[in-house]
Amino acid sequence: MKKYLIIGNGVAGTEAAIEIRKNDPHGQITMVTEETTPFYSRIKLPDYMAGITEKSDLVIKKDQWYKDNKIELKTGTTVINIDNAKKQVEDQAGNTLEYDSLLISTGSASFIPPIEGNSKSNVFALRTYDDAKNIVDAISNVKNVVVIGGGLLGIEAAHAFVKRGLTVTVVEFFDRLLPRQMDNEGALLLTEKLKNIGLNFRLRAKTKKIMGEKAVTGVELESGEVLDADIVLFSAGVRPSLSLPEKLGLKIDRGVIVNNYMETSLDNIYAAGDVAEFEQTNFCIWSEAQEQGRVAGSNMAGFLKVFESIVPSNRLKVAGIDLGSAGDIDPDNLLESDIEKSDKVYRKIVRKDGKLVGCIMLGNTAGFSGVVRQIATE
């Protein structure tokens, strides 16, 4: 009976386990995760912060699912060492686990910029359930929040704070919100919509320091403006969690380098999701992690499957506003594009040499999935 070990309980690790079990009904599958909460939706954490979702609603795979699929899940378990010669890992309690095939899907961690004052109390990042819980515990007696970063998670978190009745200012270094998903016109419409629901913004703004002695009292910008703040939330992106791969001596660039079978530079060790880098690319998005997990799991079970680069895409509600973005959004308007816009909707279809290469859909995402499929095939 083959032994499969998966380090990480996110979407990549879970999809790998599903694929392994599909192809090997009898193999021993063990998953370990540092977190104490089983596989859950990170995208719903702002809803939990807003008080409209319970912890139990976040969990995607309940305990019974692991039992039904004969998967042993070890939560609250940190792998501190991997010995590939012996095919063993060691956890923080000194326990050892054996494997024939190992998947590293440790995901990513929040990036905290090296800004003066970033270690003060009431300075947070939002990546895990524990992060969200700590934020909820801290907001009962505060009034002002500054969110540093105007990406998807930053805006969703800012909206959650507004729902709690707090005054929120979002500080964004770029000249527009969602710089990876929106061009200037689309971002302008989104910004106006978000202002109407109570958010404040400082664009083209850089944070100089976080003020206060022990706890946060404000945020000073490079312009000299000081924003009142009882809480600061950094939403400045993520970085792959590479401590284990580095210790193991795997080939690493921005992430663990993998081939199109999700194999690393060492035999019998695979990587998938945010921690993996394929063809010098790592989008750190759900759809990429999901497909990489499927490919890794299939190959770990001995059934050949190949990963191909995906079209980077996001479809979700940003503060209750429908948004879809995929491929090359052509933020500088250098390519051909068809644009539909009103005071409620912005839709942009981007073409290069007559081929569909990207799109933005704000306020109306009808047909988005079909457009993404067309981008992938052209």
TIPA-266100 format. One record per atom (N, C-alpha, C): x, z, y; residue in one letter. Coordinates in steps of 0.2 Angstrom, whole numbers, padded with zeros to 4 digits, always signed. Layout:
% TIPA-266100
XZYA ...
***
This chain:
% TIPA-266100
+0004+0000-0006M +0000+0000+0000M +0004+0000+0006M +0003-0005+0011K +0007-0006+0017K +0005+0000+0022K +0011+0002+0025K +0009+0007+0030K +0010+0004+0037K +0005+0004+0041Y +0005+0002+0048Y +0005+0008+0053Y +0009+0007+0058L +0009+0013+0063L +0009+0009+0070L +0004+0012+0074I +0002+0009+0080I +0003+0015+0085I +0008+0013+0090I +0009+0018+0095I +0005+0016+0102I +0000+0019+0103G -0004+0017+0109G -0011+0016+0106G -0016+0019+0110N -0023+0019+0108N -0027+0015+0113N -0024+0010+0117G -0028+0006+0122G -0031+0000+0119G -0032-0005+0123V -0036-0011+0120V -0031-0015+0115V -0024-0015+0117A -0020-0019+0113A -0019-0016+0106A -0018-0009+0106G -0017-0006+0099G -0024-0006+0095G -0030-0005+0099T -0036-0005+0095T -0037-0012+0092T -0036-0017+0096E -0038-0024+0093E -0033-0026+0087E -0027-0023+0088A -0022-0024+0082A -0025-0021+0076A -0027-0015+0077A -0030-0011+0071A -0036-0015+0068A -0040-0017+0072I -0046-0021+0070I -0044-0027+0066I -0039-0030+0068E -0036-0037+0065E -0033-0035+0058E -0029-0029+0058I -0025-0027+0052I -0030-0026+0047I -0035-0022+0049R -0040-0020+0044R -0044-0026+0041R -0046-0031+0045K -0049-0037+0043K -0045-0040+0038K -0038-0040+0039N -0034-0044+0034N -0031-0040+0028N -0031-0033+0029D -0029-0029+0024D -0033-0023+0023D -0038-0024+0019P -0043-0018+0018P -0041-0012+0015P -0035-0012+0012H -0032-0006+0009H -0026-0003+0013H -0023-0006+0017G -0017-0003+0020G -0018+0003+0024G -0013+0007+0025Q -0014+0014+0029Q -0012+0012+0036Q -0017+0014+0040I -0016+0012+0047I -0016+0019+0051I -0011+0021+0055T -0011+0027+0059T -0010+0025+0066T -0014+0028+0070M -0013+0027+0078M -0011+0033+0081M -0006+0033+0085V -0004+0039+0089V -0005+0038+0097V -0007+0043+0100T -0008+0042+0108T -0006+0049+0111T -0003+0048+0117E -0001+0054+0120E -0008+0057+0123E -0013+0053+0124E -0019+0056+0127E -0023+0060+0122E -0027+0064+0125T -0032+0068+0121T -0039+0065+0120T -0040+0060+0124T -0046+0056+0124T -0045+0050+0120T -0049+0048+0115P -0049+0042+0111P -0050+0036+0116P -0048+0030+0114F -0049+0024+0117F -0055+0024+0122F -0054+0023+0128Y -0059+0023+0133Y -0058+0018+0138Y -0063+0017+0143S -0063+0012+0148S -0060+0014+0154S -0054+0012+0156R -0051+0014+0162R -0055+0011+0168R -0058+0006+0167I -0061+0003+0173I -0067+0007+0175I -0070+0011+0170K -0075+0016+0172K -0073+0022+0175K -0067+0023+0176L -0064+0030+0178L -0067+0031+0185L -0067+0026+0190P -0070+0027+0196P -0078+0030+0196P -0081+0027+0191D -0088+0029+0190D -0088+0037+0188D -0084+0039+0184Y -0083+0046+0182Y -0081+0050+0188Y -0077+0047+0193M -0075+0051+0199M -0081+0052+0204M -0085+0046+0204A -0091+0046+0208A -0096+0051+0205A -0096+0053+0199G -0101+0058+0196G -0107+0054+0193G -0106+0048+0192I -0112+0044+0189I -0111+0042+0182I -0105+0044+0179T -0103+0043+0172T -0100+0049+0169T -0103+0051+0163E -0100+0057+0159E -0094+0054+0155E -0090+0059+0154K -0084+0058+0150K -0086+0054+0143K -0091+0056+0140S -0093+0053+0134S -0095+0046+0134S -0097+0044+0140D -0099+0037+0141D -0093+0033+0142D -0087+0036+0144L -0081+0032+0145L -0078+0029+0138L -0079+0033+0133V -0076+0032+0126V -0079+0026+0123V -0075+0021+0121I -0077+0015+0118I -0078+0015+0111I -0073+0018+0107K -0073+0019+0100K -0074+0027+0099K -0080+0028+0096K -0081+0035+0094K -0077+0037+0088K -0077+0044+0086D -0074+0046+0080D -0076+0043+0074D -0083+0041+0073Q -0085+0038+0067Q -0082+0031+0066Q -0081+0028+0071W -0078+0021+0070W -0071+0022+0067W -0067+0026+0068Y -0060+0027+0065Y -0061+0029+0058Y -0066+0033+0056K -0068+0035+0049K -0070+0029+0046K -0075+0025+0049D -0077+0019+0045D -0072+0014+0044D -0067+0013+0048N -0062+0008+0047N -0056+0011+0044N -0056+0018+0042K -0050+0021+0038K -0044+0021+0042K -0045+0023+0049I -0039+0023+0053I -0038+0030+0055I -0032+0033+0054E -0030+0039+0056E -0028+0040+0063E -0032+0043+0068L -0030+0043+0075L -0027+0050+0076L -0021+0050+0079K -0018+0056+0081K -0017+0057+0089K -0022+0060+0092T -0022+0061+0099T -0017+0067+0101T -0015+0067+0107G -0011+0072+0110G -0004+0072+0106G -0002+0066+0104T +0004+0065+0100T +0009+0061+0104T +0015+0063+0106T +0020+0059+0109T +0026+0058+0105T +0027+0051+0104V +0033+0049+0100V +0039+0050+0104V +0044+0053+0101I +0050+0054+0105I +0056+0050+0102I +0055+0048+0096N +0061+0044+0093N +0059+0040+0088N +0062+0034+0087I +0060+0029+0082I +0067+0027+0078I +0067+0028+0072D +0073+0026+0068D +0071+0020+0063D +0072+0014+0066N +0070+0008+0062N +0073+0007+0056N +0079+0010+0055A +0083+0009+0048A +0079+0013+0043A +0077+0019+0045K +0073+0023+0040K +0066+0021+0040K +0063+0018+0045K +0056+0016+0047K +0052+0022+0047K +0055+0026+0052Q +0051+0033+0053Q +0051+0034+0061Q +0046+0037+0063V +0046+0040+0070V +0045+0047+0070V +0047+0050+0075E +0047+0058+0076E +0043+0059+0082E +0038+0064+0082D +0034+0066+0087D +0037+0072+0091D +0033+0075+0096Q +0036+0080+0100Q +0036+0087+0096Q +0032+0087+0090A +0031+0093+0086A +0036+0093+0081A +0040+0088+0080G +0045+0087+0075G +0042+0084+0068G +0036+0082+0069N +0033+0078+0063N +0036+0071+0062N +0036+0069+0056T +0039+0062+0055T +0033+0058+0052T +0033+0051+0054L +0028+0047+0052L +0032+0040+0049L +0030+0038+0044E +0033+0032+0041E +0029+0026+0042E +0033+0020+0042Y +0029+0014+0043Y +0033+0008+0039Y +0029+0003+0038D +0032-0003+0036D +0032-0008+0041D +0027-0008+0046S +0026-0012+0051S +0024-0008+0057S +0027-0009+0063L +0026-0004+0069L +0024-0008+0075L +0019-0006+0078L +0017-0009+0085L +0018-0004+0090L +0022-0007+0095I +0022-0003+0102I +0017-0005+0107I +0012-0002+0108S +0007-0004+0113S +0006+0002+0118S +0011+0005+0121T +0011+0011+0125T +0009+0009+0132T +0007+0003+0134G +0004+0002+0140G +0008+0003+0146G +0005+0005+0151S +0009+0006+0158S +0007+0012+0161S +0011+0014+0166A +0010+0020+0170A +0009+0018+0177A +0006+0022+0181S +0005+0021+0188S +0012+0021+0192S +0013+0016+0197F +0019+0016+0201F +0018+0020+0207F +0022+0025+0208I +0022+0029+0214I +0028+0027+0219I +0026+0024+0224P +0032+0021+0229P +0036+0027+0231P +0042+0026+0232P +0047+0032+0235P +0046+0033+0242P +0040+0036+0244I +0038+0038+0250I +0039+0045+0251I +0041+0047+0257E +0042+0054+0259E +0036+0058+0258E +0036+0063+0254G +0030+0068+0254G +0026+0066+0248G +0028+0061+0243N +0024+0059+0238N +0023+0064+0232N +0026+0070+0233S +0026+0075+0227S +0022+0081+0230S +0019+0080+0236K +0014+0086+0238K +0008+0087+0234K +0005+0093+0234S -0001+0094+0230S -0007+0089+0234S -0011+0087+0230N -0017+0083+0232N -0014+0076+0233N -0009+0074+0230V -0007+0067+0230V -0008+0065+0223V -0011+0059+0222F -0013+0057+0215F -0012+0050+0214F -0012+0048+0207A -0013+0041+0205A -0018+0041+0200A -0021+0035+0199L -0027+0035+0194L -0025+0030+0189L -0024+0033+0183R -0023+0028+0177R -0026+0031+0171R -0027+0038+0170T -0029+0041+0164T -0035+0045+0166T -0039+0047+0160Y -0044+0051+0161Y -0042+0058+0164Y -0036+0060+0162D -0034+0067+0165D -0033+0066+0173D -0030+0060+0175D -0029+0059+0182D -0036+0059+0185D -0041+0056+0183A -0048+0056+0186A -0051+0063+0186A -0050+0067+0181K -0052+0074+0181K -0049+0078+0186K -0042+0077+0186N -0039+0081+0192N -0041+0079+0199N -0043+0073+0200I -0045+0071+0206I -0052+0074+0208I -0056+0074+0203V -0063+0077+0203V -0063+0084+0205V -0058+0088+0201D -0057+0095+0203D -0055+0096+0210D -0051+0091+0213A -0048+0093+0219A -0053+0091+0225A -0058+0087+0224I -0062+0084+0230I -0068+0089+0232I -0069+0095+0229S -0075+0098+0231S -0074+0101+0238S -0069+0102+0241N -0068+0105+0247N -0064+0101+0252N -0064+0094+0251V -0061+0090+0256V -0065+0085+0260V -0063+0082+0265K -0067+0078+0269K -0064+0071+0269K -0057+0070+0270N -0054+0064+0271N -0049+0062+0266N -0050+0056+0264V -0046+0053+0259V -0042+0046+0261V -0036+0046+0260V -0032+0039+0261V -0030+0036+0254V -0032+0030+0253V -0030+0026+0247V -0025+0021+0249V -0019+0022+0246I -0014+0017+0248I -0014+0012+0242I -0016+0006+0244G -0016+0000+0240G -0023-0003+0240G -0024-0009+0242G -0031-0012+0242G -0032-0017+0237G -0029-0015+0231G -0031-0019+0225G -0038-0017+0222G -0039-0020+0216L -0045-0019+0212L -0046-0011+0211L -0042-0008+0208L -0043-0001+0207L -0043+0003+0213L -0039+0002+0218G -0039+0005+0224G -0046+0005+0228G -0049-0001+0228I -0056-0002+0231I -0061+0002+0227I -0061+0001+0220E -0066+0005+0216E -0065+0012+0217E -0059+0015+0217A -0058+0022+0218A -0061+0024+0225A -0059+0020+0230A -0061+0022+0237A -0069+0022+0237A -0072+0017+0234H -0080+0017+0234H -0082+0024+0230H -0079+0026+0225A -0081+0032+0222A -0080+0038+0227A -0075+0038+0231F -0075+0044+0236F -0080+0043+0241F -0082+0037+0243V -0088+0036+0248V -0094+0039+0245V -0095+0038+0238K -0101+0040+0235K -0101+0048+0235K -0096+0051+0235R -0095+0058+0235R -0096+0061+0242R -0097+0056+0247G -0098+0058+0254G -0092+0060+0258G -0086+0057+0256L -0080+0058+0259L -0079+0052+0264L -0074+0053+0269T -0072+0048+0274T -0066+0045+0271T -0066+0038+0270V -0060+0035+0266V -0057+0029+0270V -0051+0029+0270T -0047+0024+0273T -0042+0021+0268T -0043+0014+0267V -0038+0011+0263V -0033+0007+0267V -0026+0009+0265V -0021+0006+0268V -0018+0001+0263V -0017-0006+0266E -0015-0011+0262E -0009-0015+0266E -0004-0016+0262F +0002-0019+0265F +0001-0026+0267F -0003-0030+0263F -0004-0037+0264F -0009-0038+0270F -0010-0044+0272D -0015-0045+0277D -0022-0046+0275D -0023-0045+0268R -0030-0045+0265R -0031-0041+0259R -0037-0039+0258L -0038-0035+0251L -0037-0040+0245L -0036-0037+0240L -0036-0040+0233L -0031-0046+0234L -0025-0045+0236P -0021-0051+0237P -0019-0055+0231P -0020-0053+0225R -0019-0056+0219R -0026-0060+0217R -0031-0058+0219Q -0038-0061+0217Q -0041-0065+0223Q -0039-0064+0229M -0043-0067+0234M -0039-0071+0239M -0042-0076+0242D -0038-0079+0248D -0041-0076+0254D -0039-0079+0260N -0040-0075+0266N -0048-0075+0268N -0051-0081+0267E -0058-0082+0268E -0062-0077+0264E -0061-0077+0257G -0065-0073+0253G -0063-0066+0254G -0057-0064+0256A -0056-0057+0257A -0059-0054+0263A -0059-0059+0268L -0063-0057+0275L -0070-0055+0273L -0074-0059+0269L -0081-0058+0268L -0081-0051+0264L -0077-0050+0259L -0077-0044+0255L -0076-0038+0260L -0071-0039+0264T -0069-0033+0269T -0075-0031+0273T -0079-0036+0275E -0085-0035+0279E -0090-0031+0275E -0091-0033+0269K -0096-0030+0265K -0094-0023+0263K -0088-0022+0262L -0085-0015+0261L -0086-0010+0267L -0085-0013+0273K -0085-0009+0279K -0093-0007+0279K -0097-0011+0277N -0104-0010+0278N -0107-0004+0273N -0103-0003+0268I -0104+0003+0264I -0100+0009+0265I -0096+0009+0271G -0093+0015+0273G -0086+0015+0272G -0082+0010+0270L -0075+0010+0269L -0072+0008+0276L -0066+0011+0277N -0062+0010+0283N -0055+0007+0280N -0052+0002+0284F -0046-0001+0282F -0041-0002+0287F -0035-0002+0285R -0029-0003+0289R -0025-0008+0285R -0025-0015+0287L -0022-0020+0284L -0015-0022+0288L -0011-0025+0284R -0004-0026+0287R -0001-0019+0289R -0002-0014+0285A +0000-0008+0286A +0005-0005+0281A +0010-0001+0283K +0015+0002+0278K +0015+0009+0279K +0015+0013+0274T +0015+0020+0274T +0022+0022+0275T +0023+0027+0280K +0030+0029+0282K +0031+0036+0278K +0026+0040+0279K +0027+0047+0275K +0020+0050+0274K +0020+0055+0270I +0014+0059+0268I +0015+0066+0272I +0011+0068+0276M +0012+0074+0280M +0009+0080+0277M +0012+0086+0279G +0010+0092+0277G +0015+0096+0274G +0015+0103+0273E +0020+0107+0271E +0020+0106+0263E +0015+0110+0260K +0014+0110+0253K +0009+0105+0251K +0003+0105+0254A -0002+0101+0253A -0003+0095+0258A -0006+0090+0257V -0007+0084+0261V -0011+0086+0267V -0009+0084+0273T -0013+0085+0279T -0015+0078+0282T -0010+0073+0281G -0011+0067+0284G -0006+0062+0281G -0007+0055+0283V -0003+0050+0282V +0000+0046+0288V +0006+0046+0289E +0009+0043+0295E +0011+0035+0293E +0008+0031+0297L +0010+0024+0295L +0016+0022+0299L +0019+0016+0297E +0025+0014+0301E +0024+0012+0308E +0017+0011+0310S +0015+0009+0317S +0015+0015+0321S +0015+0021+0318G +0015+0028+0322G +0008+0031+0321G +0003+0027+0319E -0004+0030+0318E -0003+0035+0312E -0007+0041+0314V -0008+0046+0309V -0015+0046+0306V -0016+0046+0300L -0023+0046+0297L -0024+0053+0294L -0029+0056+0296D -0031+0062+0293D -0032+0061+0285D -0029+0066+0281A -0030+0065+0274A -0030+0072+0271A -0035+0074+0267D -0034+0080+0262D -0032+0078+0255D -0033+0072+0254I -0031+0069+0247I -0028+0062+0249I -0023+0060+0245V -0020+0054+0245V -0020+0051+0238V -0022+0045+0237L -0022+0042+0231L -0018+0035+0231L -0013+0035+0227F -0008+0029+0227F -0012+0024+0222F -0013+0018+0224S -0015+0013+0219S -0010+0007+0221S -0004+0008+0219A +0001+0003+0220A +0003-0001+0214A -0001-0002+0209G +0001-0006+0203G +0003-0001+0198G +0005-0005+0192V +0008-0001+0186V +0014-0004+0184V +0018+0000+0180R +0024-0003+0177R +0024-0001+0170R +0026-0006+0166P +0026-0005+0158P +0030+0002+0156P +0027+0005+0151S +0030+0012+0149S +0036+0010+0144S +0042+0010+0146L +0047+0007+0142L +0052+0013+0140L +0051+0019+0140S +0056+0024+0138S +0057+0023+0130S +0052+0022+0126L +0053+0022+0119L +0057+0015+0117L +0055+0009+0120P +0058+0003+0119P +0066+0003+0121P +0067+0007+0127E +0074+0007+0129E +0078+0011+0124E +0075+0017+0122K +0079+0021+0117K +0080+0018+0111K +0075+0013+0109L +0076+0010+0102L +0081+0004+0103L +0083+0002+0109G +0087-0004+0110G +0084-0011+0110G +0078-0011+0111L +0074-0018+0111L +0076-0022+0117L +0076-0028+0116K +0077-0032+0122K +0072-0032+0127K +0074-0030+0133I +0069-0029+0138I +0071-0032+0145I +0066-0035+0148D +0066-0037+0155D +0062-0033+0159D +0056-0036+0162R +0051-0032+0165R +0047-0028+0160R +0047-0031+0154G +0043-0027+0148G +0047-0029+0142G +0045-0027+0136V +0048-0028+0130V +0047-0036+0128V +0053-0039+0127I +0052-0046+0126I +0050-0048+0119I +0044-0052+0119V +0041-0054+0113V +0041-0061+0112V +0041-0064+0106N +0039-0071+0105N +0032-0072+0104N +0030-0078+0102N +0023-0080+0101N +0019-0077+0095N +0023-0073+0091Y +0020-0069+0086Y +0020-0062+0088Y +0022-0060+0094M +0022-0053+0096M +0028-0049+0093M +0032-0053+0090E +0038-0049+0087E +0043-0048+0093E +0046-0042+0092T +0052-0040+0097T +0058-0042+0094T +0064-0040+0097S +0070-0041+0094S +0073-0038+0088S +0068-0033+0085L +0070-0030+0079L +0065-0031+0074L +0067-0032+0068D +0062-0034+0062D +0057-0028+0061D +0051-0031+0060N +0045-0026+0058N +0043-0022+0064N +0045-0024+0070I +0043-0020+0076I +0040-0025+0081I +0034-0024+0083Y +0030-0029+0087Y +0028-0025+0094Y +0026-0029+0099A +0024-0026+0105A +0018-0030+0108A +0014-0027+0111A +0008-0030+0114A +0005-0026+0120A +0002-0030+0124G -0002-0027+0130G +0003-0026+0136G +0001-0021+0140D +0005-0020+0146D +0013-0019+0145D +0015-0017+0139V +0022-0015+0138V +0026-0022+0136V +0022-0027+0135A +0025-0033+0132A +0026-0038+0137A +0032-0042+0137E +0033-0048+0141E +0034-0054+0137E +0029-0059+0138F +0030-0065+0135F +0031-0071+0140F +0036-0075+0138E +0038-0081+0142E +0039-0078+0150E +0042-0073+0151Q +0044-0070+0157Q +0037-0068+0161Q +0032-0067+0158T +0026-0065+0161T +0022-0059+0158T +0019-0055+0162N +0015-0050+0160N +0010-0048+0165N +0004-0050+0164F -0001-0049+0169F -0004-0042+0170F -0003-0038+0164C -0005-0032+0164C -0013-0032+0165C -0016-0036+0162I -0024-0036+0162I -0027-0036+0155I -0033-0034+0155W -0037-0032+0149W -0037-0038+0144W -0038-0044+0146S -0039-0050+0142S -0033-0052+0139S -0027-0051+0142E -0020-0053+0139E -0019-0047+0134E -0020-0041+0135A -0018-0036+0130A -0023-0037+0124A -0029-0038+0125Q -0034-0039+0120Q -0031-0045+0115Q -0029-0050+0118E -0027-0056+0113E -0020-0055+0110E -0016-0052+0114Q -0009-0050+0111Q -0010-0045+0105Q -0015-0040+0106G -0016-0035+0101G -0019-0039+0094G -0023-0044+0095R -0026-0047+0089R -0020-0051+0086R -0016-0054+0090V -0011-0058+0087V -0006-0054+0083V -0004-0048+0086A +0001-0044+0083A -0002-0041+0077A -0008-0039+0077G -0011-0036+0071G -0012-0041+0065G -0013-0047+0067S -0014-0052+0061S -0007-0053+0058S -0002-0054+0062N +0005-0055+0060N +0008-0049+0056N +0006-0043+0058M +0008-0037+0055M +0005-0037+0048M -0001-0039+0047A -0004-0039+0040A -0002-0046+0036A +0002-0050+0039G +0005-0056+0035G +0001-0062+0036G -0004-0062+0041F -0008-0068+0042F -0006-0071+0049F -0002-0077+0048L +0001-0080+0054L -0004-0082+0059L -0002-0079+0065K -0007-0081+0071K -0002-0081+0077K -0003-0086+0082V +0001-0087+0087V -0002-0086+0094V +0001-0083+0098F -0001-0081+0105F +0001-0087+0110F -0004-0089+0114E -0003-0094+0119E -0004-0091+0126E -0001-0092+0131S -0002-0090+0138S -0009-0091+0139S -0012-0085+0142I -0019-0086+0144I -0020-0087+0152I -0026-0089+0154V -0027-0090+0161V -0029-0083+0164V -0025-0081+0169P -0026-0074+0171P -0033-0074+0175P -0037-0069+0173S -0044-0069+0176S -0047-0062+0176S -0051-0061+0181N -0054-0055+0181N -0062-0056+0183N -0066-0053+0180R -0073-0053+0182R -0076-0046+0181R -0078-0044+0187L -0081-0037+0187L -0085-0036+0194L -0087-0030+0195K -0090-0028+0201K -0085-0024+0205K -0084-0026+0211V -0080-0022+0216V -0084-0019+0220V -0085-0012+0220A -0089-0008+0224A -0097-0011+0224A -0099-0013+0218G -0105-0016+0217G -0106-0023+0218G -0101-0026+0220I -0101-0033+0223I -0098-0038+0217I -0102-0043+0215D -0099-0047+0209D -0093-0051+0211D -0088-0051+0207L -0082-0055+0209L -0079-0058+0202L -0077-0064+0203G -0073-0067+0198G -0068-0071+0201G -0062-0071+0198S -0056-0074+0200S -0052-0076+0194S -0049-0082+0194A -0045-0085+0189A -0040-0090+0191A -0035-0090+0187G -0030-0095+0188G -0027-0095+0195G -0025-0101+0197D -0022-0102+0204D -0027-0102+0209D -0027-0097+0213I -0033-0096+0218I -0030-0100+0225I -0024-0102+0225D -0022-0106+0231D -0023-0103+0237D -0020-0097+0238P -0021-0093+0244P -0019-0096+0251P -0014-0101+0250D -0012-0104+0256D -0015-0111+0257D -0020-0112+0253N -0024-0118+0254N -0020-0125+0254N -0016-0125+0249L -0011-0131+0249L -0014-0136+0244L -0019-0135+0240L -0022-0139+0235L -0029-0141+0237L -0032-0146+0233E -0039-0148+0234E -0043-0142+0232E -0049-0141+0236S -0053-0136+0234S -0060-0138+0237S -0065-0136+0233D -0072-0136+0235D -0074-0129+0236D -0077-0128+0242I -0079-0121+0245I -0086-0121+0247I -0089-0116+0244E -0096-0114+0246E -0096-0107+0249E -0099-0106+0255K -0098-0100+0258K -0104-0099+0263K -0106-0092+0263S -0112-0090+0267S -0110-0083+0269S -0115-0079+0272D -0114-0072+0274D -0114-0068+0268D -0116-0070+0262K -0116-0066+0256K -0112-0069+0250K -0110-0075+0250V -0107-0078+0244V -0101-0082+0247V -0095-0082+0243Y -0090-0086+0244Y -0087-0089+0237Y -0088-0095+0236R -0086-0098+0230R -0081-0104+0231R -0075-0104+0228K -0070-0109+0229K -0067-0111+0222K -0067-0118+0221I -0065-0121+0215I -0059-0125+0217I -0053-0123+0214V -0047-0126+0216V -0045-0132+0210V -0042-0137+0213R -0040-0143+0209R -0033-0145+0211R -0029-0147+0206K -0022-0150+0207K -0022-0156+0203K -0020-0161+0206D -0020-0168+0203D -0026-0170+0200D -0032-0167+0202G -0038-0169+0199G -0041-0164+0194G -0036-0160+0192K -0038-0155+0186K -0040-0148+0189K -0044-0145+0186L -0047-0138+0188L -0041-0133+0186L -0039-0129+0191V -0033-0124+0190V -0035-0117+0192V -0040-0116+0196G -0042-0109+0198G -0049-0109+0201G -0051-0103+0202C -0057-0102+0206C -0058-0095+0209C -0062-0094+0214I -0064-0087+0216I -0072-0088+0217I -0075-0083+0214M -0082-0082+0215M -0084-0075+0217M -0086-0074+0223L -0088-0068+0226L -0095-0068+0228L -0099-0063+0226G -0106-0063+0227G -0111-0066+0222G -0108-0071+0219N -0111-0075+0214N -0106-0078+0209N -0106-0075+0203T -0102-0077+0198T -0105-0081+0192T -0110-0084+0194A -0114-0089+0189A -0109-0094+0187A -0108-0096+0180G -0104-0101+0178G -0096-0099+0177G -0095-0093+0179F -0088-0091+0179F -0084-0092+0172F -0087-0090+0167S -0084-0090+0160S -0083-0098+0158S -0087-0102+0160G -0086-0109+0159G -0081-0112+0163G -0080-0110+0169V -0074-0112+0173V -0068-0110+0170V -0067-0104+0168V -0061-0101+0165V -0059-0105+0159V -0064-0107+0154R -0063-0111+0148R -0060-0118+0150R -0063-0120+0156Q -0061-0127+0158Q -0054-0127+0160Q -0052-0122+0164I -0045-0121+0167I -0040-0121+0161I -0042-0117+0156A -0038-0116+0150A -0037-0123+0146A -0042-0127+0146T -0041-0133+0142T -0039-0139+0146T -0038-0139+0152E -0036-0145+0156E -0029-0145+0157E 
***
